[in-house]
Amino acid sequence: MRRSRQQRDRVTIQDVAQRAGVSAMTVSNVVNRTGKVGESTRARVRAIIEEMGYVPSQAARHLVGAAPARIGLIYLDIESMFLSLAHGEVSAAAAEKGLQLMVRRASAATPDRAAAVALSLVRSGADALLFIPPFAELLTGTPALRTLGVPAAAIATAGPLPDMATVRIDNHAAGRAVADLLVARGYRRIAIITGPGGHSDSVARLDGYKAALAAHGIPFRPELCAEGLFSFETGLVAADTLLDLSQPPDAIMAANDDMAAAALWAAHRRGLVPPRDLAVTGFDDTLVATRVWPALTTVRQPIKDMAIRAIDLLVEALGRPAAERAAPATTPRDVVLDFTLVERGSVRQA
């Protein structure tokens, strides 16, 4: 039987130990995956932890010794150059600080799945959590996040969040900068392939695109807006939809490099020659941006710096007294880093 939130809050490591008929140290070893515990005992303790809804406290965890702090990372289980890059940079930043990184891929971007994966990380010993879109937005303001009792940070969000530190760029300004560039280079029928509507960064980039069109007196046309899922495959479907219009676009902005690469692929299949017949822009400046022809004009996000700053914020939170770690500051830190608009061959020159 599931216990209420109030009951979960009262469950202690001693309660679990008593129910399992083992010592508190044995429960700690199961939670932290340390020490020698028989498989049958380990399975029994895990089952009781699940039944009782026990979430280990940070104070209890740090009593067992000076093991490296553990950072839990959650990201979506899709093929994405951005996610691969972010994972690598977070791993490197954590290693530089002597931290252990625990990685969990979530199979679906839903609040329930995000909460379940976050809880799994905390029960497995994570001292803090780091989110990559869209999981911060799915969990912010929820009872599930408050119940976890660990500090959290997020990278690449669209804006600040009330209960965790954030490290990001100004996605609205970046989206506008790309559209402004296309207008300046003579393109007028500018389409956009957005990311999923549930990703706040994708929404901010779309808003920036709309703001640029309005500033230049170009009407927003819904038929020139197609949604993708930040993958090559969905970008290809979206690009085909746009290029099959009776009046196709003369430029396509894509919300990431994977979808921009797909738009180039779709253009080449039709015999179009970028950037003469069609301009294409991306976002993120991942490796794929320079592995396509022509190389992509794109927005460079400082992923390495984002990862370093986010890890630093979590280390700072873990340095506070145990009772204060999970409670966010009155105004959580929101670090906004500079982006760079990188011009390459997929947009005609001035």
N, C-alpha and C positions, 0 to 999 in steps of 0.2 A: 504494500500500500504506500502511495506517495504521501510524504509528510508536507504539512503547510510550511510556508516561508518562516513563520515564527518558530515552528518546531525545528526546522533546519538550522536556524540561527543558534539554537541552544545545544545542538549536537557537538560534542567534544571528542577529541581523540581517545579520551578515557572511556566514553560511552561506547565507541566502536570496539575498543579493546575488550571491555567487559562482555559485550554481546558475542564477540568472536572467541572469548576464552583465551586471549593471548595478552602479551604485554603491550603497553603503549609504544615501546620501541619497535616491536614487530610491526605494528600498524604504520609507524613512521617509515620503516624500511620498505613496506609495500608501496606506500604513497610515493616515496622518493626513489624507488627501485634501487635500493642499496642493501647491503648485508645479505646474509644467507637465510632465505625463507623457502620452505618446501612448497612445491607447486600446489598441493591440495590446500595448505594453509593460505597461500597467496590468493587462490581462487575464492576461498571462503571469506577472507577479509574484504576482497573487492566486492563481492556480492552484498556484504553487509554495509559497506560504504555506499553502494548504490541504493540499497533499501532505505537507509537512514538519511540519505541526502547530505552526507558529511562533506564539507568543503574545508580542507586543511587551512589553518590560520598561519599567517606568515611568522608569527612569534614562535609557534610550535615548531615550524620547519627549521628555523635558524638555531633552535636549541640543539639539534643533532650534530652540529659541527660547522666548520667553515668551508663547506663545499661551495663551488662557484654558483653565483646566482643564475637562475634559469629564466630565459625569455621565451615565451610561447608566441609563435608566429602563425597567423591564420591567413591563407589565401585560397582563391578559387581554383578548382581543379579543371582548368582549361589550358590549351596551348596558347601561350602569349609571350612574345619577346619581352614585353614590359615586366610581366610577372617573374620571368626567369631572371631578368636583370636585377629587379628589386630583391628577389630572394638571395641572389649572390652578394649584393652589396650589404644587405642586412647581416648575412652570415659573416662577412669580412669585418663589419663594424663590431659585431658581438665578440668575435675572436680577438680583436685588438684590445677589447676591454676585459678579456679573460672570462667572458660569459659563456654559458652553455645555451645553444639555441635548440629549441624544440619546435619542430615544424609539423603543422597539420593542414592538410588540404581538405577543403569542404566541397562536397559533391554538388551542393546546391546553394544558391544565394537567397536563403530565406531566414527570417529572424529565428525560427525554431532551430534550424540547422546550425546557424552561427552560434546560438546559445549553447547547444549541445557540444560543439567542438571546443568552444572556450572552456566549458566546464570540464571536459575531458583533459584539457591541458593543465588546468589548475589542479585537478585531482592527481595528475601524473607528476606534479611537482613544480609547475611554472610559478615563478615569483612575480612575474609581470607579463603583460600581453601587448603585442604589437600587431596592428591590423593594416591590411592592404585592401583597397576598395573591392567590394562595397561593404565590408563587414563592420567598419566603424559606424557607418550610417544605419546599418541594420540593428545594432546593439545600443547605440546612444540613447539615453533616457529610459532604458528598460529596467524593470526589476531584476532581470537576469544578470545584467552587468553589475548592478549594485551588490547582488548576492555573492558574486565571485570574490570580492574582498581583496583584489590586487590592483595595483596601478596599471593604467593602460595608456597607449599612445597610438597614433595613426599617421600614416604618410599618404600624401597625394589625395587628401580630401578636398572638397570644393571650398570649405570655409571652416571656421572654428567650431568646436563642439563643446557642450557644457560640462561634460564629465570625463574628458580625457585630453591629453596634450595632442597637438596636431602640428605636422610639418608639411608644407605644401607650397605650390606656386599660386599665383592669381590666374586661375583657369579662364575666367571671364576676359581678362585683359589679353591673355594669350590667344583665345579664340578670335577676339576682335583684331589683334595684330595680324593674324593670318589673312582674314578677310580684307583688311585694309590694304595689305600687300597685293592681293589679287586684283582689287579694284584699281590700285595705282598702276598695275601692269596691263590694264585695258580689258580685263575680264568683267563681264556683266551678268551673265546667266550662271551664277555660282551656286552649286549644289553642295549639300553636306551629308555625309554618312555619320550619324551620331553613334555613340555607345548606348547601352541599355538605359532606359529611362530611370531605373533605380539607382544608377551611379550619379551621385551629385556632381562629380567632376565633368561628366559628359553633359549634364544639363547646363552647367556654367559655360562650357565651351559653345554650346548651341546658343545660349543667350548672348555671348560675345559676338558670334556670327550675326545674329539678328540686329544687334546694336550697330554693327559696322554697316550693314545694308541700309538701315534707317538713316544713319549719318550721311550716307552718300546718295540718299534719295532713291534707293533701289527697293522695290517692294519685296517683301518676303512671300515666297510662293511655296505652299505646303507640298506640292508635287516634287519639289526639288530637295525635299528632306526625307531621307530613308534611314531606318534604324538598323544597326548591326549589333553584334555581341562582342566586339573587340577581337574577333577572330578572322582569319583569312577567308574562311568559307562563307561566313555571313557577310563579309565585306564584298565578296564576289557577287553574291545574290543582290545586294543593295546596288552595287555599281551597274550590274546588268539592267536592273529596274530603271535606273536613272538614264542610262544610255539608250534604252529602248523607247524613251519618250518621243513623241512626234517632234518636239522641240527639245533636243537633249542639251545638257549643260555644256558650257565651254570651260568650266573648272569644277573640280570636286575637292572639297575639304573633307578629310577623313579624321575621325577622332582618335585614331592611333595609327602607327606605321604599318601594322599587319593589314588593316583594311585599306590603307593607301596603296600598299603593294598589290592587293587584289584589284583595285581600281585600275592600276597600270596594266595588269594582266588582261582585264576586260577590254581596255582600250586597244592593246596590241592585237587581240583576237579579232577586232573589228577593222583592223588596218589603220587605226588612228595613230598619228605621230605626235606624242607629247614632246615639248609643250606647245607645238604649233597648233594642233587640233584640240588639245585638251590639257589643261593644267591639273596637276594632282599634288596635294599637300598632305603631310602626315602629322603625327604628334608623338613625342617621346624621344626621338633620335636614338632608336635602338639600332642594333647591327644591321637589320634588314634595310634600313634607310639608305645605306651605301652599297647594298648588294643587289639592287634592282637598277633597271635602266629606263629612263634617266634616273640618277640618284635623287632622292626625295628632298624637297624643301620641307622643313619640319620644325616643330618646336622642341627644343632640348630641355627636358626636365633634369635638374641636378640630382639624380637618384642617389648617387654616392653621398652627397652632402645631406640629403634628406635622411638617409639611413643612419649616418653618423649622429646627426642632431637628435633623431628620435631615440636612439640608444642612449645618448647622453641624458636625455630627459628622464628616461626610465631609471637609469643609474642614480640620478639625482633623487628621484622619488623613493628608491629603495634605500637610500642613505638616511631617510627620515626615520623617526621612531616608528616601531611596528604598528602602533595604533593609528598612526597618521598616514600610512602609505596608501591605503585604498581610497581615502577621501581626497577628491580633487581640490585643487586650490580654488579660492573664490572665483577667480577667472583663470581657467587652465591656460597654460602657455600655448600660444598660436604663433608659430614661426613661419613667416612667408619669405621664401627664397626667390631669387631672380631667375627668370627663364630666358632662353636665348632663341631668337628666330634665326634658324640656319638656312641660308638660301643655297639651293643646288639647282640641278638642271631641269627639274620637273615643272618649273615656272619660268616663262620667258623673261629675259633680262630687260632692264629699263632701256 
